[in-house]
Amino acid sequence: MKTIKSLSVVFFTALLVFSSCKQEEKKKTPEAEIVAEEAVRKTYAEISIKEGGEWKGKKYEGENFTFKNVEFLRAPDSLTDHSYYIRYEGPGWESNKVGYRLYLDWRNAIDIFGKKVDTMVLSKVGLDNYDSYHEENPWGMDILKAGSSLGIGSYGRFDGSTVTHFQEVDSTTAQIHNETNESGVTVNYYGWEASNQKIDLRAQLMIATDSRLTKASLTPSKAGEGLCTGIVKFDGIDLIQKEGENGWAYIATYGEQTLVPDNLGMVIFYKVDEVETVTDAEFDHLLVFKPTTDTITYYFGGAWEQEKNGITTKDAFVAYLDSTLATLK
């Protein structure tokens, strides 16, 4: 009888251990691992596409969509603005301070996701099919109205009066990078036709831990006039400029220039010897680069007043610009 009771106790104990192990296995779902990783990471990048529908002309339509993250994407030939195929319309990258997205279509503007938190948020943005991130959320929101401009730090071709975006391009690909201390995207444009010249362009956009700044590296296949970057212009917002003693300079804006509306600072740091001219177009403050096939490097960033422990005055923003300028090499 004692033997039977002993066996019962052993069996019951083993059952509890087995059940506990199963519970531990349940906790270690892919979703839980993603959440745990996001809690640790200070940078993140992604591009997420829809599944479960079909292309009808220039739009991706259907019911019961799911989103799928991919490391590499060749943009479909049908892709244009508001095709509803890529979650928040292109690749996104973020640090623990700010997030950005690139419209992976002819507009090719870069937008800002203002963040109120210091955790990774992009994997949760736009899951309800685009609308909610234009409104304030606990994590923050899409704060910049790019309109017909380059947004912040994107690139085009300037012919002296007009900035051409990517209306004419043979194909576009995007490759996501998530490294230990930085994340971002490499975009390759093949057969980009602008200013009467057809070129390929490689653009790498990377953000580091604890930084507001995206490092942009542009490599054109041919030297041509007018390759440029810029900051969207708003009425009543003055351009701030400064050249350092280290060969770097910046253009910047600060003021009420968000969708909230509230204060936002935007900046581009650039190498003086890579820039032909600083000028204005209809929608942008521009930096026009000298013709080259070498890689052009610059940094761009946004500082939102609602950022956690963020910059809340113009004086503080200018102090941040000057201190950053002095560190560039």
N, C-alpha and C positions, 0 to 999 in steps of 0.2 A: 504493500500500500504506500509505504514511504517512497519506494522507487517511482511509483506512478506519479506521486505528488512532486517529486524532484524533477521528473521529466517534464511535468506540466509547467513548473517554474522556469526551467531552461527554455522550453518552447515559447512561453510567454515573453521572456526576456529577449529572445532572439527576434520575436515578432516586433517588439518595440524598437529594437535596433534597426531592423529592416525598414520599418515604417518611418523612423527618423531619417534614415538615409534617403528614402524616396522623397520625403519632404524637402531635404536639402537639394536633391536633384531638381525638384520643381522650382525652387527659388532661383536656380542657376539657368533661367531661360535666356535666350538671346536678347530679349527686351530688357531683362534685368541687367545683363552684362553691359548693354549699351548705356543704360542710365548710370551704372557705376562708373563706366569709362568717362562719360560726360562730366561727372562730378569731379573727376581727377584732372581731366584735360583743361588746358587754358587756351588752346586754339582748336579750330575744327573747320573742315571744308566739306562740301557735298554738292552733288547734282542729282536731282530726283525726278524720274519720269513717270508718266501714267501708264498703267496697263489695264486692259479690260475694255478698251474702246477701239475706234478705228478712225482713220483720217477721212474727213469729208471736205474736200477742197483744202482750205488753209486752216481748218479747225479740227481738233481731235475730239470726237464726240462719242457718247455712249452712256451706259449706266453701270453702277456698281464698280467704280474705279478703285484701284489700289495704286499706291505709289511705291516705286522701287528705286533705291539708291544704286547708282552705277559709278564705277571708277573712271570710265571712259565713255564719251558719247560723240558720235558724228551727228551733227544737227540735221534732222530730216530736211529734204529739199522744200517741203511744204511749210516749214516753220517760219512764222512771222510774228508780229506783235499780236498778243491776245489769241494765240493758237490754243491755249489751255492744255498744253502737253507737258511742259516742264514746270514743276512746282516752283513758285515765285519767279518763273520766267527765265531762269538761268542758274548758273552755279552761284553758290554763296560761300563766304568764308568769314570767320570771326575770331576775335581774341576774347579775353575776359573783360574787355572794355567796350568794344564796338563790333558791329557786323556790316558786311557789304554784300551786294549782289550785282552781277553783270547780266544785262539783258542779252541773251544769246540769240539775237535776231538783228535785223538791219539797224535798229536804234543804237545798240551797243553802248548804252549809257551805263554808268555805275551809280548805284543808289546806296543809301545809308540806312541800316537798321540801328536806330538808337536803342541802347540797352540800359535798363535800370538795375540789372543784376550782373554779377560777375561769374555766372555759370554759362555753359553752352546752351543755346536756345534754338539754333537754326533747324535742327531735326524736328522741331514741333511747329514750325512756322508754315502756314499755307496749307495745312492738312484739310481744311474745310473749303478748299478750292478758291484760294486767292484773296478773299475779301477782308478777313479779320485783321490782318497785319497792317492795314491802313488806318486802323483805330487803336487807341491806347489799350494796351494789355499789361498785366502785371510784370511781364519781362521787358516791355518797351513797345516800339512800333517802327514801321517804315516812316522816316521823318522827312525825306527830301523829295521835293517835286522837281524831277529832272526835266520834264517837258521835252522840248526839242533840242536840249543841250547835251553835252557830254556827261552831265552829272558832276561827279567828282573824280578826276584822275583818269577818265577813259581817253580814247585816242581816236583821231580822225585825220583827214587831209584838208588843209586850208589853202584856198586858191587866191587869197587876198581879200575876199569878201564873204565867202560861204564855207562852212565846214561840211565836208561830205562824210557821212557815216559809212555803213556797210550795205548800201542798197544793191551793189553789184559785187558779188563774191561767188566763186565756184563752189566752195565747200568750207565748212567750219567744224573743228573738233575741239573738245574740252577734256582735259585729263586732270583728275583730282589728286592732290597731295596732302597727306596727313603725316607729318614727321613728329619727332619727339617734342620740339619746341617751336614749331611753325607749321602753318597750314596754308593752302591756297590752290590755285588752278593755273594750268598752262593752256592757253587757247591758241590754236593754229588756224590762220586764215589763208586759204589757198585761192589764188586768182582774184585778189581784191583790186577792183578797177576804180580809180579815182584820179582826178587831175590829169586825165589823158595818159595814165600809166597803170599797168597791171603788175602787181607784186604779190609776194607771199609775206605774211607777217606773223612772227611768233611773239606772243605776249605772256609773260609769267607774272602772276600777281600773288604775293606771299605776305602773310602777317605773322608776327612773332608774339610769343607770350608777353603779357603785360604791356603791349604796345597798342596805340591807336593807329599806327601808320601801316599802310600797305606798301611794300617795296615792289615797284613796277619795273620790269625789264623788257624792253621792246627790241626785237631784232628783225629789221627789214631785209628782204632778199636783194633789193636793189636800192641804190641811193636815189632819192627823189625829193622834190621840193614839197614842203607843206605838211609833213608829218607833225602832228601836234597833240597836246593834251590841254586840259583846262578845268575851270570851275564854273558852274552855272552862275549867271548874273541875276541879281534881284534889284529892283528899283530901291533906291535909298540906302544901299549897302556899298560902302566904299571899298576899294581894293587896297590892301596893305602889302607893301613890298619892302624887302631888305636883302642886301648882299653882304655875306660874311667875308672874313679875311681868309677863309679856307677853300675858296673856289666854289662854295655852295651859296644858294640864295633861296628866297621863297616868295611866292605870292599867296595871299590869304584873304579871307573875308570873315567878318563876325557880325552877328546881329540876329534879328527876328527873320529867319529864313527856313523855317520848318513848317510842316503841315499842322502842327499843334494849335496855334503857333507859339514858339518860344525861341530862345537863343541857341545858335549853333555856330561854331567856328569851323571853317574848312581851310585846308592848306595844301600846297604842293611845294615840296623841296626839290630843287633841281641843281644840276651842275652848270655853272655859268658858261663854260666852254662848249657845252653841247647845244645851247639854245641860240638860235639866230635872232629872234625877236620876241618881245612881250607885247601883246596887242589885244584888241577886243574884236569879237565878232558879234553877230546879232544876239546870240543867246549865251555866250561864254566869255570869260577872261581866258586868254590863250597864251600858252608857251609854244612857239613854233621852233622845231628842232632843225639843226643844220643837216643837209643831206649826208647820209652815211649808210654803210652796211654793218657798222659796229653796233654792239648792243648799247642802247640808251637806257640809263638808270635814273629813276626819280622815286620819290616817296609822296604819298598823299594820305590825308586823314581827316576825320571829323571828330569834333569834341562837342558833345551835347550837354546842355546844362543839367539834364536829369540823369546823366551817367552817375553811377555809384561813386561817391567821393570825387566828383568831376569838377570841371572848370566852369565857373558860373558868371564870370565877368570878362569884359574885353581886355582889361589890364592883365588879368591872370592868363588869358589866352595868349597875348603877345609875349608875356614872360615865358610861357611854355614854348612858343615858337623860337624865341631867341636862345633859350637854353639848349633846345634840340639842335638848332642850326650850328651851334658851337661844337657839337659832338660829331658832326658828319665828316667823313673822310673820303 
